[in-house]
Amino acid sequence: MSSVIPQTRFSVLDRSRTRTGHDAPDALRDTVGLARQIEDLGYHRFWVSEHHSVPGVAGSAPTVLAAAVAAATSTIRVGTGGVMLPNHQPLVVAEQFGVLESLFPGRIDMGLGRSVGFTNGIRRALGRDKEAAGDFATQLMELLGYFTGDQSAHPQVHAHPAEGLKLPAFVLATGAGAQVAAAAGLPLVIAAAHGEDEMLRAVDGYREAFRPSPWGERPYVVLSGSVAVAGTSEEARQLLVPEAWASAYSKTHGAFPPLEPVDEVLARPMSDRERALFEEALRGHLFGTEDEVADGLEKVLGRSGADEYLVATSTYDRDALLDSYRRLARLAGLTRTGT
């Protein structure tokens, strides 16, 4: 066993991806069912995501889905990865998380992101514009103020039942967004969206700029990414194929399709551009046998000094996905709570 992996928490983010032959309600039920299994395997958190008007992704109301997950589980922490704060009024977000924390005390995480809807039509439907992401830091301070009771944006307005409650808040960020987390004294969740070196620079900058706050006394870093573990390297790589094709398709057609079986994707004729995007989407992930993935995790955790790894793997074959999480739990030495 390595010297770094046993000291690291492991958690799961599920995006409620639809699959061919399985509609959006199936995807949401799959997410709740997976949460029970992930809890049994000993993972620390289970998070759900927010996407609006994105074909292929059923998770559009993360606080509602988090409530269903929390009700279906008993010990695992449950949260959002994340609520996209620019899409919402901070008061409403505070109220929603206040309700969640009141119903499931000590188990709720408030993961917050700064993305807005990815098309003009979606942003108009949400009542937002592209510049709304620039107000994220201000919105974040207002939101946190509803919990402490000292927000000043709207005097005499209180968020019930959030006021007085304390639950972990996280900032999902890349690049400059890491500085928002540092200034607020919040944990950082970050992925290598623009390469591992850039991610590590952002992590270093976050630690250097971190200011202790009532929400955190020291920097806390959560790395996020896809991890696929199987009996062979090729089997693990195939777990990544359905999402890689969906990513390539989205960049050429403007919409995520449902995930397809590996054999169908590999038999599909692709244009040169689609093939290049598909191959690109297969890079940058951790995959392989348990020994290979352990070696990869040891390196990235050692370089980053991360406290936690949030695994966000999507694939068509749910049995293979669960087997991957089972193998990862084994190599990480997680403690099972059930069968």
N, C-alpha and C positions, 0 to 999 in steps of 0.2 A: 504494500500500500504506500502511495506517495505521501510526502510530508504536507502537501497543500490541500489536496482534495478532501481529506477527512475534516479539515477545518472550515470547509465551505458549505453554506446552505444551498440546497437545490430546490427549485420551484418550477412551476409549469404555467405557461400562458396558452390558452386554446382560443383560436379565432373563429370557431364555429363555421368552418368551411363547408359549403355544400359539396355533394358528390353526385356524379351521374347515377340516376336511379334512386337518389335520396334527396328529398326536398329540404327547404329551410327549416320547417318544424322538426324534421329528423335531425338536422344538424344541431339544433339547440338541445334536443333531448340527448344527443350523443355527447354534447359538452357536459351536461349534468351527470350522465353516467360515467364519463371519464373522470370527473372530479372525485367520485366515490372511489374509483380504482387508484387514482393518484394518492388519495388520502391513505388507502390501505398500504401503499408502497412506502410511505414515510416521507413524502415530500413536504416542504415547509409551507408553501403557498400555492394557491390555484387562482389564476387571474383570467379575466375575460376582457374582450376588446370592444372598441366602438368604431363602427363604419357606417356611413350613411349613403344609401342608394348605390351600394357596390354589389353588383351581381356576383354571386359566388360566395358572399360572406353574409351569414344570417345575423351576426351579432351587432344589432343597431342600438340596443338599450342596455348598456353594461350594468347599471345599478339594478335594473329589474332582473337580469340574468344572474347577477351576483347573489341576489336574494334567494333565487331558486337553488343555486349551488350551495349556499350556506345552509338552507333548510334541508338539503339532501345529505349533508355531511355533519360531522360533529366535532372534529378536532383541528382540521387543517385551516390555516388562515385563508381568507377569501377576499378578493379585491378586483381592481380594474387596472388594465394595462393598455390604455387608460381611458378615463373620461377626458375628452378633448375640451378643455376649459373654454377656449374661444367660441365654441359652439353653444355655450350655455350662460345663463346668468349665475354668478357665484352664489347668490342666495339660495337658488333652487338646488344647486349641487350640494351645498352645506346641509340643506334640509334632507336631501336624499340619503346622504351618508350618516346624518344624525339618526335617521330612522333605522338604517342598517345596523349601526353600532348599538342602538338601543335594543334591537331584536336579537342580535348575536354579539353580545359584549365580549370584547377582547379578541375578536377573530377577524375584524374588518380592516382592510388596507385601502387607502385612497390614492390610487395611482393617477397622475394628472399629466396630460400632454398638451402641446401647443398647436397641433394641426387644426386646420379648418377643412371644410368640404373641398374636394379636389376639382370640382367643376363650378363654373359660374352659376349654373342652374341649382346645384345643391346648396351653394352658399346663399343664394337668394331665398331658397325655401327655408333655410335655417335663420334667415334674417341677419346674415353676417356678410362681410366682404373679405377680400383677400388680406387686407391690412389688419384684420382682427387679431391675427397671431402676434402682432407687434405689441399688443396690450397684455400679453400673457403674464408678465411679472406683476403688473398692477392688479390684474384679476386674481392672481394667486394670493397676494397680500390681503385683498378683500375677503377671499374665501377663508383663509386661515383666521382672519379677524372675527369671522362669525363664530368660530369655535371658542376663541378666547374671550369673546365679548367686547373687544376693543376696536372693531372695524369702524372707520370714520367716513367711508364713502357715502353712507346713508345713515345719518344720525337717527337714533331712536328705533332703528330697524334691527330686529333680532331673529336669529335662525333657531327655531325650536323644532326638534329637541337637540339640536347640535350644540348649542351654547353650553360650555362647561365640560363637554366630552373631549377626550383626547384619544385620537387614533393615529396610527402611522400615516404620514403623507409622503409620497414619492414624486419626483419629477422625471418624466420620460423625456430624454433630450439627446440631441447630437450637437457637436460643435459648441456654438455660442450659448445654446440652451443650458449647457452644463453650468454656465456662470450664474444663471437664474437660481438653480438648485443651490449653488454655493452661497449666494447672497442671502437666500432664505433659510439656510441651515437645514436643508432637507436631503434625504438620501437621493442618489442619482441612479437612474436606470438607463443604460446606454447599450447600443448595438454597434457593430462594426459596419454600418451602412455604407461608409465611404472608405473602408479599409481599416485594418487593425491598427496601423501606425497612427492614423488620425484619431481613432477612438482612444488610444492610449495617451495621446497628447491632451485630449479633452479631459480625460480622467486626471492627469497630472495637474492641469489647470484648475479643475474643480477642487482638488485637495488643497492646492496652494491658496485659493481664494475663499475657502470655506469659513463661514462665521458661525460659531455655536449659537444655538437658538433653543427656545423651549421645545422644539420639535426634534432636535438632535444635537448632542454634545460634540460629536466628531463626524468626519466624513464617513459615508457608507455607500459603497459602490456595488451595484447589481449589473453584471454583464448579461446581455440577452442575445440569443441566437438559436439557430436550428442545430440539433444534435441527433444523429441517427446511429443506433447501435444494433448490430445484427451478428449472425454467425460468421459471415464473411464480409469483406470490404465491399464486394459487388452488391450483395443483398442490402447492405446499409445504404449504398449510393442509390439504389433503386427506390428506397423510401423517399428520396428527395425529388425524384423525377416528376411526379404529378404537380407539385407546387412550382417546380422550375418551368414546366410547360405553361402553367397558368400565368406565371409572371411574364414569360415571353409573349404569350397571346395578348395579355393586357397592354403591352407596350406597342403592339401592332394593330390592335382592334379597339382599345379604349375601355375594355371591360374584362373582369376576371371571370373565366368560365368555371363551372363546377369541376372539381378534381376528377380526373379520369384514371382508370386502372393503368398500371405501368406498361403492360403489353400494348394497350391501345395507343399510348403516347409514343412509344418507341417505334410502332409501325406506321405512325402518321407521317405523310410527306410534309416537309417543312421547306419554306423558302430559305434562301441563303441568310436573309436578315433574321428570320425566326430561329434558324439553327444557331446562329451566332448568339442571339439573346438567350436561347435555351441553355447553351453551354456556359454562358456567363453566369446564368442564374444557378447553375450547379456548383459554382466555385464559392469559396469563402465559408463553407460549413464544416462542422466537425462530424465526421462519419467514419465508420469502420467497425472492427471487432472491439470487444471490451478493452483489450490491451491498447489498441491503437487510439481509441477515444480517450482513455485514461492518460496516455502520453500527450495528446493534444490539449486536454484540459489542464494538465500539469503545467504546460508551457504558457498558455494564455493566462491562467490564474496566477502563475508565478510572475509573469511580466506586469500584470495589472494590479496585483495585490487586492483583487476583488473579494468582497465579503460573501457574495452570493451569485449564483448563475440561474437565470430565468430561461428555461428551455421553451422555445416556441416553434415546435415542429408540426407541420401539417402534411398529411398524406392520404391517399385514397383508402388503403387497407387499414382499418381500425385495429384489427388483431395484431398486425405487424407493428403498428404504432405503440400499442400497449406493451408488446414484447420489447420494443426499444426502450421504453420507459422502465420496464422491469430490469433489463440488463444495466441501464444507467444507474438505477437505484442500488443494484448489487455492487457495481464497481465503486460507487460513492459511499458504500457502507451505511445506507439509510436503514432506519429501523422500521420494520413493518408493524402496522397496528392491527392488521386483520389477515385474512387468508389471501 
